Amino acid sequence: MSPGGPPRPRTGASRGEIIVEFVQAGGFLRCTAVDVDSGTEASAMGPVSAGKAALERIALGKLKRALASQS
């Protein structure tokens, strides 16, 4: 298991299941959001002090924009 914990499934508003994963590397934290249906992923990285919620919000926003551009 990664230091950030196991991936957490989320329900996306328009498509379905989204997996959110956190990985810590030293003083940095990376959040990756993956749309299960399409396999599209987006990541956000920042200092651990930024917090999981902030990085998750950024990664989900990037994923939403990526999915919209595919439509």
C-alpha positions in Angstrom: 0.0 0.0 0.0 1.3 3.5 -0.8 1.9 6.0 2.0 -1.1 8.0 0.7 -3.4 4.9 1.2 -5.3 2.8 -1.3 -7.2 4.3 -4.2 -10.6 5.6 -3.3 -13.5 5.1 -5.8 -15.5 8.3 -6.4 -18.7 8.8 -8.4 -18.4 11.3 -11.1 -21.3 13.5 -11.9 -21.6 12.7 -15.6 -19.7 9.5 -16.4 -19.4 7.0 -13.6 -16.7 5.7 -11.3 -13.5 7.7 -10.7 -10.6 6.3 -8.8 -8.5 8.8 -6.8 -5.1 7.8 -5.6 -2.6 9.7 -3.4 1.2 9.0 -3.4 3.6 10.8 -1.1 7.2 11.2 -2.2 9.3 13.1 0.4 7.7 16.5 0.9 5.4 16.2 -2.1 2.0 14.6 -2.6 0.6 13.5 -6.0 -3.1 13.0 -6.5 -4.2 11.1 -9.6 -7.8 10.8 -10.7 -8.7 8.1 -13.3 -12.1 7.8 -15.1 -12.8 4.0 -15.1 -14.9 4.0 -18.3 -12.4 5.8 -20.5 -9.1 5.2 -18.7 -8.4 9.0 -18.9 -6.3 10.3 -16.0 -5.2 13.6 -14.6 -2.8 14.4 -11.8 -2.0 17.2 -9.5 1.2 17.5 -7.4 2.1 19.8 -4.6 3.6 20.1 -1.1 2.2 17.8 1.5 1.1 21.0 3.4 -1.3 21.8 0.6 -3.5 18.9 1.8 -5.3 16.1 0.1 -8.6 17.9 -0.4 -6.9 20.7 -2.4 -4.9 18.4 -4.6 -8.0 16.1 -5.1 -10.1 19.1 -6.2 -7.4 20.2 -8.7 -7.0 16.6 -10.1 -10.8 16.2 -10.5 -11.1 19.5 -12.2 -8.3 18.6 -14.7 -10.0 15.2 -15.3 -13.4 16.9 -15.9 -11.8 19.2 -18.5 -10.0 16.4 -20.2 -13.2 14.3 -20.4 -15.1 17.4 -21.8 -12.5 17.9 -24.5 -12.9 14.2 -25.6 -16.7 14.6 -26.1 
